[in-house]
Amino acid sequence: MTLFLKSRFLSAVKSGKTQKVKDYLTEGADPNSTDGSGYTALMLAAAEGHMDIIEILFEHGVDVNQTAKIRGLHGSATEGYTPLMAACGDMAGHTAVIKRFLRAGAQVNALDSEGMGAMMCAVSFGHLEAVKILIKAGANVKLKYGSGKNIYTLIHVAKQDNYTEIVDHLIAAGAPEK
């Protein structure tokens, strides 16, 4: 695959141009391609909630657990970021995408090299419905993030931003406060 085809393919994925994605895949674009920042095609589609493109990528053998090396929270390179994390974090919280990834075998408790997982992504960005889905799928609610004296539980993170409904769901699921 040429760099030009890869660039056009990933741009079409991110912008939701379904027919272009199909065309580029027919031309030989790799459904597991990554962009210059390390994000996979599936992550780009997930972050934008492009379900039609996600389905096309699955039809072409995309790996739902393909990890990426991206910039982490602290600016350092973070390895192990997954499409499920992309679907749960940032401005995403796309519940249909999360459910589809879980049906496809996404590892609900996968962690990146900083110890961040899909559940911590969903909690950090206040995505209540994503949290509910992940709990139902068996996500580890006892997850802690950080190191040394800076260890945070899911409940701590949810309380920081006044996500009281998330706190309630985490407590009901057995998450520790400390």
WOMO-V790679 format. One line per field, one symbol per residue. psi: psi as a letter, one per 30 degrees, with the letter a starting at -180 (. if undefined). burial: # if it has 9 or more other C-alpha atoms within 8 Angstrom, else .. A space follows every 10 residues. Layout:
# WOMO-V790679
psi=???
burial=???
This chain:
# WOMO-V790679
psi=kleeeeeeee eeeefgieee eeeeeefgkk fgllafffkl eeeeeeffgi eeeeeeeefg gkjfgklljl kaegflkkkg kleeeeffab gchjeeeeee eeefgkjfgk kaffgkaeee eeeeghieee eeeeeefgkj fgkkkalbfi kkleeeeeee ghieeeeeee effgklf.
burial=....###### .###.###.# ##.##...#. #####..### ########## #.##.###.. .#.####### ##.....### #########. .####.###. ##...#.### ##.####### ########.# #####...#. ##.###.... #########. ..#..##.## #...##..
